[in-house]
Amino acid sequence: MNDINLLASLFDVKIKVKPMPIQIDIRKVPFYKWGREEGFKEGKREGLKEGEQRGLIKGLKKAILLDIQVKFGSSKAKQIKNLLDKINDINRLEKIKKEAIRAENWEDFSKIFRNHKGNKSKIYNNSDRIEK
């Protein structure tokens, strides 16, 4: 290319070189394939992690309901089910599970759902109610 420019400058001729477009199928480029495979791996890992979380939440809810049904009867379990459907925080569900095991009577257990002044970690909204 330099030789052509030198000759052109001797004869006062300007040469314009236009780049030729190169068409490459991006799917055949090695980095594309590598990036795609890494993306699939990452998506699979995140999907498994999310699935584990959902499974843990579902399992905790079932365990809590079973504890309540065995200790306090089916009617109390149905009442708690509506509240549990609104909770998807694993830490809160674990606290409820521990309380279900610890509680000796319905009053003790239902305290965890009540709104106490100063209780910063309330478990349910004011619109939810538990019957005594």
Residue pairs with C-beta under 8 A, 6 or more apart in sequence:
1 17
4 15
5 15
8 14
8 15
26 32
27 33
53 90
56 90
57 88
57 90
57 93
60 90
60 93
60 94
60 97
61 84
61 85
61 87
61 93
63 97
64 80
64 84
64 93
64 96
64 97
64 100
65 77
65 80
65 81
65 84
66 77
67 97
67 100
67 101
68 76
68 77
68 80
68 100
68 109
69 76
69 77
71 100
71 103
71 109
72 106
72 109
76 106
79 130
79 131
80 130
82 128
83 113
83 123
83 124
83 128
83 130
84 93
84 96
86 124
86 125
86 128
87 93
87 96
87 123
87 124
92 121
92 123
95 112
95 123
96 112
96 123
99 108
99 109
99 112
100 109
102 108
103 109
106 132
107 132
110 130
110 132
112 123
113 123
113 124
113 128
113 130
114 130
115 122
115 126
